[in-house]
Amino acid sequence: MGGFCASGKTLEEKLFFVLDNWHQPRGRNKKVAVILIIFLFLAVSLFVYLTGGIQYSYFHSMYIPIIMGALLFQIKGGAI
């Protein structure tokens, strides 16, 4: 039968482990998350600039890196 739960852990245990590590990044994962948020911020800034600035609704895509930072690093991540 093999399948996804062949290691002895249930699907719920694996899902909880993945979500816990995503929500509380540590060590190398924390550095990767910070780099990803900075990259997203720069990419969205360039996208907004190239599409005509803040006069269009593309400016609202700036919420993506802000929300991602807040989800990963709580208040500090959202404020930065």
N, CA, C, O and CB atoms as a CASP TS submission, in Angstrom:
PFRMAT TS
TARGET T0000
AUTHOR 0000-0000-0000
METHOD Language model
MODEL 1
PARENT N/A
ATOM      1  N   MET     1       0.826  -1.178   0.000  1.00  0.00           N
ATOM      2  CA  MET     1       0.000   0.000   0.000  1.00  0.00           C
ATOM      3  C   MET     1       0.879   1.253   0.000  1.00  0.00           C
ATOM      4  O   MET     1       0.554   2.198  -0.719  1.00  0.00           O
ATOM      5  CB  MET     1      -0.945  -0.008   1.207  1.00  0.00           C
ATOM      6  N   GLY     2       1.958   1.314   0.755  1.00  0.00           N
ATOM      7  CA  GLY     2       2.906   2.428   0.701  1.00  0.00           C
ATOM      8  C   GLY     2       2.228   3.752   0.978  1.00  0.00           C
ATOM      9  O   GLY     2       1.847   4.040   2.112  1.00  0.00           O
ATOM     10  N   GLY     3       2.079   4.540  -0.040  1.00  0.00           N
ATOM     11  CA  GLY     3       1.333   5.791   0.055  1.00  0.00           C
ATOM     12  C   GLY     3       2.058   6.880   0.815  1.00  0.00           C
ATOM     13  O   GLY     3       3.243   6.770   1.133  1.00  0.00           O
ATOM     14  N   PHE     4       1.315   7.930   1.095  1.00  0.00           N
ATOM     15  CA  PHE     4       1.862   9.128   1.715  1.00  0.00           C
ATOM     16  C   PHE     4       2.229   8.912   3.175  1.00  0.00           C
ATOM     17  O   PHE     4       3.179   9.524   3.663  1.00  0.00           O
ATOM     18  CB  PHE     4       0.876  10.259   1.603  1.00  0.00           C
ATOM     19  N   CYS     5       1.515   8.073   3.871  1.00  0.00           N
ATOM     20  CA  CYS     5       1.716   7.872   5.310  1.00  0.00           C
ATOM     21  C   CYS     5       2.580   6.654   5.610  1.00  0.00           C
ATOM     22  O   CYS     5       2.436   6.049   6.672  1.00  0.00           O
ATOM     23  CB  CYS     5       0.375   7.727   6.007  1.00  0.00           C
ATOM     24  N   ALA     6       3.466   6.284   4.707  1.00  0.00           N
ATOM     25  CA  ALA     6       4.268   5.082   4.880  1.00  0.00           C
ATOM     26  C   ALA     6       5.283   5.223   6.023  1.00  0.00           C
ATOM     27  O   ALA     6       5.753   4.210   6.541  1.00  0.00           O
ATOM     28  CB  ALA     6       4.988   4.754   3.585  1.00  0.00           C
ATOM     29  N   SER     7       5.629   6.438   6.424  1.00  0.00           N
ATOM     30  CA  SER     7       6.633   6.631   7.461  1.00  0.00           C
ATOM     31  C   SER     7       6.081   6.439   8.872  1.00  0.00           C
ATOM     32  O   SER     7       6.831   6.557   9.841  1.00  0.00           O
ATOM     33  CB  SER     7       7.227   8.004   7.338  1.00  0.00           C
ATOM     34  N   GLY     8       4.809   6.150   9.005  1.00  0.00           N
ATOM     35  CA  GLY     8       4.238   5.931  10.325  1.00  0.00           C
ATOM     36  C   GLY     8       3.495   7.134  10.860  1.00  0.00           C
ATOM     37  O   GLY     8       2.712   6.994  11.800  1.00  0.00           O
ATOM     38  N   LYS     9       3.710   8.309  10.301  1.00  0.00           N
ATOM     39  CA  LYS     9       2.998   9.505  10.739  1.00  0.00           C
ATOM     40  C   LYS     9       1.722   9.647   9.915  1.00  0.00           C
ATOM     41  O   LYS     9       1.673   9.300   8.735  1.00  0.00           O
ATOM     42  CB  LYS     9       3.895  10.775  10.604  1.00  0.00           C
ATOM     43  N   THR    10       0.707  10.163  10.569  1.00  0.00           N
ATOM     44  CA  THR    10      -0.546  10.376   9.855  1.00  0.00           C
ATOM     45  C   THR    10      -0.443  11.647   9.014  1.00  0.00           C
ATOM     46  O   THR    10       0.472  12.452   9.185  1.00  0.00           O
ATOM     47  CB  THR    10      -1.737  10.465  10.844  1.00  0.00           C
ATOM     48  N   LEU    11      -1.383  11.804   8.121  1.00  0.00           N
ATOM     49  CA  LEU    11      -1.417  12.990   7.275  1.00  0.00           C
ATOM     50  C   LEU    11      -1.566  14.253   8.116  1.00  0.00           C
ATOM     51  O   LEU    11      -0.954  15.278   7.816  1.00  0.00           O
ATOM     52  CB  LEU    11      -2.559  12.892   6.261  1.00  0.00           C
ATOM     53  N   GLU    12      -2.366  14.181   9.153  1.00  0.00           N
ATOM     54  CA  GLU    12      -2.564  15.336  10.027  1.00  0.00           C
ATOM     55  C   GLU    12      -1.277  15.731  10.737  1.00  0.00           C
ATOM     56  O   GLU    12      -0.985  16.920  10.873  1.00  0.00           O
ATOM     57  CB  GLU    12      -3.650  15.040  11.053  1.00  0.00           C
ATOM     58  N   GLU    13      -0.503  14.748  11.190  1.00  0.00           N
ATOM     59  CA  GLU    13       0.770  15.039  11.862  1.00  0.00           C
ATOM     60  C   GLU    13       1.753  15.693  10.899  1.00  0.00           C
ATOM     61  O   GLU    13       2.451  16.639  11.265  1.00  0.00           O
ATOM     62  CB  GLU    13       1.380  13.751  12.447  1.00  0.00           C
ATOM     63  N   LYS    14       1.809  15.197   9.686  1.00  0.00           N
ATOM     64  CA  LYS    14       2.715  15.793   8.692  1.00  0.00           C
ATOM     65  C   LYS    14       2.279  17.206   8.338  1.00  0.00           C
ATOM     66  O   LYS    14       3.116  18.101   8.216  1.00  0.00           O
ATOM     67  CB  LYS    14       2.770  14.927   7.421  1.00  0.00           C
ATOM     68  N   LEU    15       0.983  17.415   8.172  1.00  0.00           N
ATOM     69  CA  LEU    15       0.469  18.743   7.846  1.00  0.00           C
ATOM     70  C   LEU    15       0.754  19.721   8.977  1.00  0.00           C
ATOM     71  O   LEU    15       1.166  20.853   8.725  1.00  0.00           O
ATOM     72  CB  LEU    15      -1.039  18.684   7.562  1.00  0.00           C
ATOM     73  N   PHE    16       0.541  19.299  10.221  1.00  0.00           N
ATOM     74  CA  PHE    16       0.837  20.158  11.365  1.00  0.00           C
ATOM     75  C   PHE    16       2.317  20.518  11.404  1.00  0.00           C
ATOM     76  O   PHE    16       2.667  21.666  11.680  1.00  0.00           O
ATOM     77  CB  PHE    16       0.424  19.472  12.673  1.00  0.00           C
ATOM     78  N   PHE    17       3.200  19.542  11.128  1.00  0.00           N
ATOM     79  CA  PHE    17       4.634  19.788  11.129  1.00  0.00           C
ATOM     80  C   PHE    17       5.008  20.823  10.071  1.00  0.00           C
ATOM     81  O   PHE    17       5.783  21.739  10.348  1.00  0.00           O
ATOM     82  CB  PHE    17       5.399  18.485  10.891  1.00  0.00           C
ATOM     83  N   VAL    18       4.471  20.686   8.876  1.00  0.00           N
ATOM     84  CA  VAL    18       4.775  21.621   7.789  1.00  0.00           C
ATOM     85  C   VAL    18       4.271  23.013   8.126  1.00  0.00           C
ATOM     86  O   VAL    18       4.998  23.990   7.947  1.00  0.00           O
ATOM     87  CB  VAL    18       4.156  21.139   6.468  1.00  0.00           C
ATOM     88  N   LEU    19       3.039  23.125   8.611  1.00  0.00           N
ATOM     89  CA  LEU    19       2.484  24.434   8.946  1.00  0.00           C
ATOM     90  C   LEU    19       3.209  25.080  10.110  1.00  0.00           C
ATOM     91  O   LEU    19       3.400  26.296  10.114  1.00  0.00           O
ATOM     92  CB  LEU    19       1.016  24.311   9.270  1.00  0.00           C
ATOM     93  N   ASP    20       3.617  24.296  11.097  1.00  0.00           N
ATOM     94  CA  ASP    20       4.341  24.843  12.239  1.00  0.00           C
ATOM     95  C   ASP    20       5.700  25.381  11.806  1.00  0.00           C
ATOM     96  O   ASP    20       6.114  26.450  12.254  1.00  0.00           O
ATOM     97  CB  ASP    20       4.514  23.777  13.328  1.00  0.00           C
ATOM     98  N   ASN    21       6.387  24.661  10.953  1.00  0.00           N
ATOM     99  CA  ASN    21       7.681  25.130  10.477  1.00  0.00           C
ATOM    100  C   ASN    21       7.548  26.322   9.542  1.00  0.00           C
ATOM    101  O   ASN    21       8.446  27.162   9.486  1.00  0.00           O
ATOM    102  CB  ASN    21       8.412  24.010   9.778  1.00  0.00           C
ATOM    103  N   TRP    22       6.439  26.412   8.802  1.00  0.00           N
ATOM    104  CA  TRP    22       6.233  27.554   7.933  1.00  0.00           C
ATOM    105  C   TRP    22       5.908  28.796   8.753  1.00  0.00           C
ATOM    106  O   TRP    22       6.383  29.891   8.453  1.00  0.00           O
ATOM    107  CB  TRP    22       5.116  27.268   6.928  1.00  0.00           C
ATOM    108  N   HIS    23       5.106  28.618   9.776  1.00  0.00           N
ATOM    109  CA  HIS    23       4.660  29.762  10.562  1.00  0.00           C
ATOM    110  C   HIS    23       5.729  30.265  11.534  1.00  0.00           C
ATOM    111  O   HIS    23       5.708  31.436  11.912  1.00  0.00           O
ATOM    112  CB  HIS    23       3.410  29.397  11.327  1.00  0.00           C
ATOM    113  N   GLN    24       6.637  29.426  11.934  1.00  0.00           N
ATOM    114  CA  GLN    24       7.696  29.790  12.872  1.00  0.00           C
ATOM    115  C   GLN    24       9.054  29.465  12.248  1.00  0.00           C
ATOM    116  O   GLN    24       9.720  28.532  12.697  1.00  0.00           O
ATOM    117  CB  GLN    24       7.518  29.045  14.231  1.00  0.00           C
ATOM    118  N   PRO    25       9.483  30.214  11.220  1.00  0.00           N
ATOM    119  CA  PRO    25      10.754  29.865  10.574  1.00  0.00           C
ATOM    120  C   PRO    25      11.935  30.057  11.519  1.00  0.00           C
ATOM    121  O   PRO    25      11.992  31.026  12.277  1.00  0.00           O
ATOM    122  CB  PRO    25      10.957  30.708   9.313  1.00  0.00           C
ATOM    123  N   ARG    26      12.868  29.123  11.462  1.00  0.00           N
ATOM    124  CA  ARG    26      14.072  29.174  12.306  1.00  0.00           C
ATOM    125  C   ARG    26      15.293  28.891  11.454  1.00  0.00           C
ATOM    126  O   ARG    26      15.205  28.201  10.438  1.00  0.00           O
ATOM    127  CB  ARG    26      13.982  28.158  13.481  1.00  0.00           C
ATOM    128  N   GLY    27      16.417  29.418  11.862  1.00  0.00           N
ATOM    129  CA  GLY    27      17.683  29.113  11.212  1.00  0.00           C
ATOM    130  C   GLY    27      17.702  29.489   9.743  1.00  0.00           C
ATOM    131  O   GLY    27      17.404  30.623   9.371  1.00  0.00           O
ATOM    132  N   ARG    28      18.054  28.525   8.923  1.00  0.00           N
ATOM    133  CA  ARG    28      18.181  28.760   7.483  1.00  0.00           C
ATOM    134  C   ARG    28      16.837  29.141   6.862  1.00  0.00           C
ATOM    135  O   ARG    28      16.788  29.985   5.968  1.00  0.00           O
ATOM    136  CB  ARG    28      18.745  27.514   6.789  1.00  0.00           C
ATOM    137  N   ASN    29      15.753  28.529   7.327  1.00  0.00           N
ATOM    138  CA  ASN    29      14.429  28.855   6.802  1.00  0.00           C
ATOM    139  C   ASN    29      14.061  30.313   7.052  1.00  0.00           C
ATOM    140  O   ASN    29      13.376  30.933   6.238  1.00  0.00           O
ATOM    141  CB  ASN    29      13.382  27.946   7.423  1.00  0.00           C
ATOM    142  N   LYS    30      14.515  30.858   8.176  1.00  0.00           N
ATOM    143  CA  LYS    30      14.248  32.255   8.491  1.00  0.00           C
ATOM    144  C   LYS    30      14.968  33.168   7.509  1.00  0.00           C
ATOM    145  O   LYS    30      14.402  34.156   7.043  1.00  0.00           O
ATOM    146  CB  LYS    30      14.674  32.576   9.929  1.00  0.00           C
ATOM    147  N   LYS    31      16.214  32.837   7.198  1.00  0.00           N
ATOM    148  CA  LYS    31      16.974  33.636   6.231  1.00  0.00           C
ATOM    149  C   LYS    31      16.345  33.575   4.848  1.00  0.00           C
ATOM    150  O   LYS    31      16.254  34.589   4.156  1.00  0.00           O
ATOM    151  CB  LYS    31      18.425  33.155   6.163  1.00  0.00           C
ATOM    152  N   VAL    32      15.913  32.392   4.449  1.00  0.00           N
ATOM    153  CA  VAL    32      15.263  32.228   3.147  1.00  0.00           C
ATOM    154  C   VAL    32      13.969  33.032   3.110  1.00  0.00           C
ATOM    155  O   VAL    32      13.669  33.664   2.097  1.00  0.00           O
ATOM    156  CB  VAL    32      14.979  30.732   2.856  1.00  0.00           C
ATOM    157  N   ALA    33      13.199  33.023   4.193  1.00  0.00           N
ATOM    158  CA  ALA    33      11.946  33.781   4.253  1.00  0.00           C
ATOM    159  C   ALA    33      12.206  35.278   4.143  1.00  0.00           C
ATOM    160  O   ALA    33      11.478  35.977   3.438  1.00  0.00           O
ATOM    161  CB  ALA    33      11.196  33.473   5.555  1.00  0.00           C
ATOM    162  N   VAL    34      13.220  35.777   4.821  1.00  0.00           N
ATOM    163  CA  VAL    34      13.551  37.208   4.757  1.00  0.00           C
ATOM    164  C   VAL    34      13.969  37.579   3.339  1.00  0.00           C
ATOM    165  O   VAL    34      13.533  38.605   2.816  1.00  0.00           O
ATOM    166  CB  VAL    34      14.683  37.561   5.764  1.00  0.00           C
ATOM    167  N   ILE    35      14.799  36.766   2.717  1.00  0.00           N
ATOM    168  CA  ILE    35      15.239  37.034   1.345  1.00  0.00           C
ATOM    169  C   ILE    35      14.049  37.009   0.387  1.00  0.00           C
ATOM    170  O   ILE    35      13.953  37.851  -0.505  1.00  0.00           O
ATOM    171  CB  ILE    35      16.301  36.002   0.904  1.00  0.00           C
ATOM    172  N   LEU    36      13.148  36.052   0.568  1.00  0.00           N
ATOM    173  CA  LEU    36      11.962  35.960  -0.283  1.00  0.00           C
ATOM    174  C   LEU    36      11.068  37.188  -0.122  1.00  0.00           C
ATOM    175  O   LEU    36      10.555  37.708  -1.113  1.00  0.00           O
ATOM    176  CB  LEU    36      11.171  34.690   0.044  1.00  0.00           C
ATOM    177  N   ILE    37      10.877  37.653   1.095  1.00  0.00           N
ATOM    178  CA  ILE    37      10.038  38.833   1.328  1.00  0.00           C
ATOM    179  C   ILE    37      10.676  40.068   0.701  1.00  0.00           C
ATOM    180  O   ILE    37       9.981  40.876   0.086  1.00  0.00           O
ATOM    181  CB  ILE    37       9.815  39.055   2.842  1.00  0.00           C
ATOM    182  N   ILE    38      11.980  40.221   0.850  1.00  0.00           N
ATOM    183  CA  ILE    38      12.677  41.363   0.241  1.00  0.00           C
ATOM    184  C   ILE    38      12.564  41.294  -1.277  1.00  0.00           C
ATOM    185  O   ILE    38      12.305  42.306  -1.928  1.00  0.00           O
ATOM    186  CB  ILE    38      14.168  41.392   0.668  1.00  0.00           C
ATOM    187  N   PHE    39      12.758  40.099  -1.846  1.00  0.00           N
ATOM    188  CA  PHE    39      12.636  39.928  -3.295  1.00  0.00           C
ATOM    189  C   PHE    39      11.217  40.269  -3.759  1.00  0.00           C
ATOM    190  O   PHE    39      11.045  40.960  -4.764  1.00  0.00           O
ATOM    191  CB  PHE    39      13.000  38.482  -3.701  1.00  0.00           C
ATOM    192  N   LEU    40      10.204  39.791  -3.038  1.00  0.00           N
ATOM    193  CA  LEU    40       8.824  40.098  -3.402  1.00  0.00           C
ATOM    194  C   LEU    40       8.548  41.596  -3.339  1.00  0.00           C
ATOM    195  O   LEU    40       7.882  42.152  -4.212  1.00  0.00           O
ATOM    196  CB  LEU    40       7.860  39.353  -2.488  1.00  0.00           C
ATOM    197  N   PHE    41       9.063  42.236  -2.306  1.00  0.00           N
ATOM    198  CA  PHE    41       8.866  43.682  -2.180  1.00  0.00           C
ATOM    199  C   PHE    41       9.486  44.420  -3.365  1.00  0.00           C
ATOM    200  O   PHE    41       8.860  45.309  -3.942  1.00  0.00           O
ATOM    201  CB  PHE    41       9.472  44.196  -0.860  1.00  0.00           C
ATOM    202  N   LEU    42      10.711  44.053  -3.728  1.00  0.00           N
ATOM    203  CA  LEU    42      11.372  44.707  -4.857  1.00  0.00           C
ATOM    204  C   LEU    42      10.673  44.398  -6.180  1.00  0.00           C
ATOM    205  O   LEU    42      10.524  45.278  -7.028  1.00  0.00           O
ATOM    206  CB  LEU    42      12.832  44.276  -4.931  1.00  0.00           C
ATOM    207  N   ALA    43      10.246  43.148  -6.353  1.00  0.00           N
ATOM    208  CA  ALA    43       9.559  42.760  -7.594  1.00  0.00           C
ATOM    209  C   ALA    43       8.230  43.492  -7.729  1.00  0.00           C
ATOM    210  O   ALA    43       7.891  43.969  -8.812  1.00  0.00           O
ATOM    211  CB  ALA    43       9.327  41.237  -7.630  1.00  0.00           C
ATOM    212  N   VAL    44       7.479  43.582  -6.642  1.00  0.00           N
ATOM    213  CA  VAL    44       6.191  44.283  -6.692  1.00  0.00           C
ATOM    214  C   VAL    44       6.409  45.772  -6.902  1.00  0.00           C
ATOM    215  O   VAL    44       5.641  46.409  -7.622  1.00  0.00           O
ATOM    216  CB  VAL    44       5.386  44.041  -5.400  1.00  0.00           C
ATOM    217  N   SER    45       7.435  46.334  -6.292  1.00  0.00           N
ATOM    218  CA  SER    45       7.741  47.755  -6.502  1.00  0.00           C
ATOM    219  C   SER    45       8.052  48.026  -7.975  1.00  0.00           C
ATOM    220  O   SER    45       7.562  49.001  -8.545  1.00  0.00           O
ATOM    221  CB  SER    45       8.934  48.191  -5.615  1.00  0.00           C
ATOM    222  N   LEU    46       8.843  47.187  -8.574  1.00  0.00           N
ATOM    223  CA  LEU    46       9.160  47.327 -10.001  1.00  0.00           C
ATOM    224  C   LEU    46       7.902  47.164 -10.846  1.00  0.00           C
ATOM    225  O   LEU    46       7.689  47.920 -11.793  1.00  0.00           O
ATOM    226  CB  LEU    46      10.226  46.293 -10.428  1.00  0.00           C
ATOM    227  N   PHE    47       7.071  46.186 -10.512  1.00  0.00           N
ATOM    228  CA  PHE    47       5.819  45.947 -11.236  1.00  0.00           C
ATOM    229  C   PHE    47       4.915  47.176 -11.173  1.00  0.00           C
ATOM    230  O   PHE    47       4.362  47.586 -12.193  1.00  0.00           O
ATOM    231  CB  PHE    47       5.088  44.720 -10.659  1.00  0.00           C
ATOM    232  N   VAL    48       4.759  47.759 -10.001  1.00  0.00           N
ATOM    233  CA  VAL    48       3.924  48.949  -9.840  1.00  0.00           C
ATOM    234  C   VAL    48       4.513  50.102 -10.640  1.00  0.00           C
ATOM    235  O   VAL    48       3.770  50.831 -11.297  1.00  0.00           O
ATOM    236  CB  VAL    48       3.794  49.335  -8.346  1.00  0.00           C
ATOM    237  N   TYR    49       5.800  50.280 -10.600  1.00  0.00           N
ATOM    238  CA  TYR    49       6.451  51.361 -11.340  1.00  0.00           C
ATOM    239  C   TYR    49       6.248  51.197 -12.846  1.00  0.00           C
ATOM    240  O   TYR    49       5.922  52.157 -13.544  1.00  0.00           O
ATOM    241  CB  TYR    49       7.949  51.404 -11.012  1.00  0.00           C
ATOM    242  N   LEU    50       6.444  49.975 -13.339  1.00  0.00           N
ATOM    243  CA  LEU    50       6.327  49.731 -14.777  1.00  0.00           C
ATOM    244  C   LEU    50       4.884  49.809 -15.284  1.00  0.00           C
ATOM    245  O   LEU    50       4.664  50.029 -16.475  1.00  0.00           O
ATOM    246  CB  LEU    50       6.904  48.376 -15.108  1.00  0.00           C
ATOM    247  N   THR    51       3.912  49.633 -14.407  1.00  0.00           N
ATOM    248  CA  THR    51       2.514  49.691 -14.830  1.00  0.00           C
ATOM    249  C   THR    51       1.881  51.060 -14.604  1.00  0.00           C
ATOM    250  O   THR    51       0.662  51.195 -14.708  1.00  0.00           O
ATOM    251  CB  THR    51       1.717  48.644 -14.097  1.00  0.00           C
ATOM    252  N   GLY    52       2.667  52.053 -14.304  1.00  0.00           N
ATOM    253  CA  GLY    52       2.133  53.412 -14.223  1.00  0.00           C
ATOM    254  C   GLY    52       2.036  53.988 -12.835  1.00  0.00           C
ATOM    255  O   GLY    52       1.412  55.033 -12.650  1.00  0.00           O
ATOM    256  N   GLY    53       2.619  53.356 -11.872  1.00  0.00           N
ATOM    257  CA  GLY    53       2.632  53.909 -10.523  1.00  0.00           C
ATOM    258  C   GLY    53       1.378  53.635  -9.727  1.00  0.00           C
ATOM    259  O   GLY    53       0.650  52.679  -9.994  1.00  0.00           O
ATOM    260  N   ILE    54       1.130  54.494  -8.737  1.00  0.00           N
ATOM    261  CA  ILE    54       0.043  54.230  -7.795  1.00  0.00           C
ATOM    262  C   ILE    54      -1.321  54.676  -8.305  1.00  0.00           C
ATOM    263  O   ILE    54      -2.315  54.533  -7.593  1.00  0.00           O
ATOM    264  CB  ILE    54       0.330  54.911  -6.493  1.00  0.00           C
ATOM    265  N   GLN    55      -1.393  55.208  -9.511  1.00  0.00           N
ATOM    266  CA  GLN    55      -2.699  55.634 -10.021  1.00  0.00           C
ATOM    267  C   GLN    55      -3.580  54.459 -10.439  1.00  0.00           C
ATOM    268  O   GLN    55      -4.774  54.634 -10.682  1.00  0.00           O
ATOM    269  CB  GLN    55      -2.511  56.568 -11.198  1.00  0.00           C
ATOM    270  N   TYR    56      -3.005  53.280 -10.523  1.00  0.00           N
ATOM    271  CA  TYR    56      -3.768  52.081 -10.881  1.00  0.00           C
ATOM    272  C   TYR    56      -3.844  51.138  -9.682  1.00  0.00           C
ATOM    273  O   TYR    56      -3.127  51.315  -8.697  1.00  0.00           O
ATOM    274  CB  TYR    56      -3.125  51.361 -12.098  1.00  0.00           C
ATOM    275  N   SER    57      -4.699  50.156  -9.772  1.00  0.00           N
ATOM    276  CA  SER    57      -4.919  49.252  -8.644  1.00  0.00           C
ATOM    277  C   SER    57      -3.771  48.279  -8.415  1.00  0.00           C
ATOM    278  O   SER    57      -3.797  47.535  -7.434  1.00  0.00           O
ATOM    279  CB  SER    57      -6.184  48.479  -8.856  1.00  0.00           C
ATOM    280  N   TYR    58      -2.773  48.257  -9.275  1.00  0.00           N
ATOM    281  CA  TYR    58      -1.635  47.361  -9.083  1.00  0.00           C
ATOM    282  C   TYR    58      -0.871  47.678  -7.801  1.00  0.00           C
ATOM    283  O   TYR    58      -0.144  46.833  -7.280  1.00  0.00           O
ATOM    284  CB  TYR    58      -0.696  47.445 -10.277  1.00  0.00           C
ATOM    285  N   PHE    59      -1.037  48.890  -7.300  1.00  0.00           N
ATOM    286  CA  PHE    59      -0.377  49.277  -6.057  1.00  0.00           C
ATOM    287  C   PHE    59      -0.790  48.379  -4.900  1.00  0.00           C
ATOM    288  O   PHE    59      -0.010  48.158  -3.974  1.00  0.00           O
ATOM    289  CB  PHE    59      -0.689  50.728  -5.723  1.00  0.00           C
ATOM    290  N   HIS    60      -2.010  47.861  -4.949  1.00  0.00           N
ATOM    291  CA  HIS    60      -2.502  47.012  -3.869  1.00  0.00           C
ATOM    292  C   HIS    60      -1.771  45.678  -3.804  1.00  0.00           C
ATOM    293  O   HIS    60      -1.904  44.958  -2.814  1.00  0.00           O
ATOM    294  CB  HIS    60      -3.984  46.773  -4.036  1.00  0.00           C
ATOM    295  N   SER    61      -1.013  45.336  -4.820  1.00  0.00           N
ATOM    296  CA  SER    61      -0.212  44.105  -4.762  1.00  0.00           C
ATOM    297  C   SER    61       0.947  44.246  -3.770  1.00  0.00           C
ATOM    298  O   SER    61       1.610  43.260  -3.447  1.00  0.00           O
ATOM    299  CB  SER    61       0.333  43.753  -6.163  1.00  0.00           C
ATOM    300  N   MET    62       1.190  45.465  -3.288  1.00  0.00           N
ATOM    301  CA  MET    62       2.211  45.667  -2.259  1.00  0.00           C
ATOM    302  C   MET    62       1.823  45.001  -0.941  1.00  0.00           C
ATOM    303  O   MET    62       2.670  44.797  -0.071  1.00  0.00           O
ATOM    304  CB  MET    62       2.446  47.158  -2.036  1.00  0.00           C
ATOM    305  N   TYR    63       0.545  44.665  -0.797  1.00  0.00           N
ATOM    306  CA  TYR    63       0.099  44.003   0.430  1.00  0.00           C
ATOM    307  C   TYR    63       0.655  42.583   0.539  1.00  0.00           C
ATOM    308  O   TYR    63       0.768  42.048   1.642  1.00  0.00           O
ATOM    309  CB  TYR    63      -1.428  43.969   0.484  1.00  0.00           C
ATOM    310  N   ILE    64       0.997  41.978  -0.575  1.00  0.00           N
ATOM    311  CA  ILE    64       1.460  40.586  -0.568  1.00  0.00           C
ATOM    312  C   ILE    64       2.701  40.411   0.306  1.00  0.00           C
ATOM    313  O   ILE    64       2.668  39.590   1.222  1.00  0.00           O
ATOM    314  CB  ILE    64       1.761  40.120  -1.995  1.00  0.00           C
ATOM    315  N   PRO    65       3.808  41.151   0.065  1.00  0.00           N
ATOM    316  CA  PRO    65       4.974  40.956   0.951  1.00  0.00           C
ATOM    317  C   PRO    65       4.719  41.421   2.385  1.00  0.00           C
ATOM    318  O   PRO    65       5.307  40.879   3.320  1.00  0.00           O
ATOM    319  CB  PRO    65       6.177  41.700   0.392  1.00  0.00           C
ATOM    320  N   ILE    66       3.851  42.414   2.569  1.00  0.00           N
ATOM    321  CA  ILE    66       3.554  42.890   3.923  1.00  0.00           C
ATOM    322  C   ILE    66       2.806  41.811   4.704  1.00  0.00           C
ATOM    323  O   ILE    66       3.152  41.520   5.849  1.00  0.00           O
ATOM    324  CB  ILE    66       2.722  44.197   3.877  1.00  0.00           C
ATOM    325  N   ILE    67       1.791  41.225   4.096  1.00  0.00           N
ATOM    326  CA  ILE    67       1.024  40.172   4.766  1.00  0.00           C
ATOM    327  C   ILE    67       1.892  38.944   4.992  1.00  0.00           C
ATOM    328  O   ILE    67       1.802  38.303   6.039  1.00  0.00           O
ATOM    329  CB  ILE    67      -0.223  39.798   3.943  1.00  0.00           C
ATOM    330  N   MET    68       2.730  38.613   4.022  1.00  0.00           N
ATOM    331  CA  MET    68       3.621  37.465   4.179  1.00  0.00           C
ATOM    332  C   MET    68       4.585  37.689   5.349  1.00  0.00           C
ATOM    333  O   MET    68       4.820  36.779   6.145  1.00  0.00           O
ATOM    334  CB  MET    68       4.409  37.211   2.873  1.00  0.00           C
ATOM    335  N   GLY    69       5.135  38.888   5.450  1.00  0.00           N
ATOM    336  CA  GLY    69       6.017  39.209   6.567  1.00  0.00           C
ATOM    337  C   GLY    69       5.301  39.132   7.898  1.00  0.00           C
ATOM    338  O   GLY    69       5.860  38.650   8.883  1.00  0.00           O
ATOM    339  N   ALA    70       4.052  39.610   7.934  1.00  0.00           N
ATOM    340  CA  ALA    70       3.274  39.560   9.176  1.00  0.00           C
ATOM    341  C   ALA    70       2.927  38.130   9.561  1.00  0.00           C
ATOM    342  O   ALA    70       2.945  37.787  10.743  1.00  0.00           O
ATOM    343  CB  ALA    70       1.996  40.380   9.036  1.00  0.00           C
ATOM    344  N   LEU    71       2.612  37.292   8.578  1.00  0.00           N
ATOM    345  CA  LEU    71       2.296  35.902   8.889  1.00  0.00           C
ATOM    346  C   LEU    71       3.514  35.141   9.410  1.00  0.00           C
ATOM    347  O   LEU    71       3.400  34.307  10.309  1.00  0.00           O
ATOM    348  CB  LEU    71       1.742  35.206   7.658  1.00  0.00           C
ATOM    349  N   LEU    72       4.660  35.433   8.847  1.00  0.00           N
ATOM    350  CA  LEU    72       5.864  34.698   9.231  1.00  0.00           C
ATOM    351  C   LEU    72       6.529  35.258  10.488  1.00  0.00           C
ATOM    352  O   LEU    72       7.069  34.501  11.295  1.00  0.00           O
ATOM    353  CB  LEU    72       6.851  34.711   8.093  1.00  0.00           C
ATOM    354  N   PHE    73       6.492  36.581  10.654  1.00  0.00           N
ATOM    355  CA  PHE    73       7.249  37.204  11.745  1.00  0.00           C
ATOM    356  C   PHE    73       6.390  38.080  12.636  1.00  0.00           C
ATOM    357  O   PHE    73       6.908  38.972  13.308  1.00  0.00           O
ATOM    358  CB  PHE    73       8.377  38.024  11.183  1.00  0.00           C
ATOM    359  N   GLN    74       5.084  37.844  12.655  1.00  0.00           N
ATOM    360  CA  GLN    74       4.127  38.555  13.498  1.00  0.00           C
ATOM    361  C   GLN    74       4.208  40.076  13.292  1.00  0.00           C
ATOM    362  O   GLN    74       4.383  40.524  12.159  1.00  0.00           O
ATOM    363  CB  GLN    74       4.373  38.211  14.969  1.00  0.00           C
ATOM    364  N   ILE    75       4.087  40.857  14.328  1.00  0.00           N
ATOM    365  CA  ILE    75       4.005  42.318  14.224  1.00  0.00           C
ATOM    366  C   ILE    75       5.285  42.922  13.637  1.00  0.00           C
ATOM    367  O   ILE    75       5.218  43.835  12.813  1.00  0.00           O
ATOM    368  CB  ILE    75       3.730  42.927  15.601  1.00  0.00           C
ATOM    369  N   LYS    76       6.436  42.421  14.055  1.00  0.00           N
ATOM    370  CA  LYS    76       7.700  42.966  13.542  1.00  0.00           C
ATOM    371  C   LYS    76       7.793  42.808  12.020  1.00  0.00           C
ATOM    372  O   LYS    76       8.221  43.727  11.322  1.00  0.00           O
ATOM    373  CB  LYS    76       8.897  42.267  14.219  1.00  0.00           C
ATOM    374  N   GLY    77       7.398  41.658  11.523  1.00  0.00           N
ATOM    375  CA  GLY    77       7.475  41.407  10.077  1.00  0.00           C
ATOM    376  C   GLY    77       6.508  42.258   9.284  1.00  0.00           C
ATOM    377  O   GLY    77       6.831  42.685   8.175  1.00  0.00           O
ATOM    378  N   GLY    78       5.343  42.511   9.820  1.00  0.00           N
ATOM    379  CA  GLY    78       4.375  43.356   9.127  1.00  0.00           C
ATOM    380  C   GLY    78       4.766  44.827   9.163  1.00  0.00           C
ATOM    381  O   GLY    78       4.479  45.568   8.222  1.00  0.00           O
ATOM    382  N   ALA    79       5.414  45.255  10.233  1.00  0.00           N
ATOM    383  CA  ALA    79       5.805  46.656  10.370  1.00  0.00           C
ATOM    384  C   ALA    79       7.001  46.997   9.496  1.00  0.00           C
ATOM    385  O   ALA    79       7.114  48.118   9.000  1.00  0.00           O
ATOM    386  CB  ALA    79       6.122  46.974  11.819  1.00  0.00           C
ATOM    387  N   ILE    80       7.884  46.041   9.309  1.00  0.00           N
ATOM    388  CA  ILE    80       9.081  46.305   8.505  1.00  0.00           C
ATOM    389  C   ILE    80       8.682  46.291   7.055  1.00  0.00           C
ATOM    390  O   ILE    80       9.526  46.490   6.181  1.00  0.00           O
ATOM    391  CB  ILE    80      10.205  45.266   8.780  1.00  0.00           C
TER
END
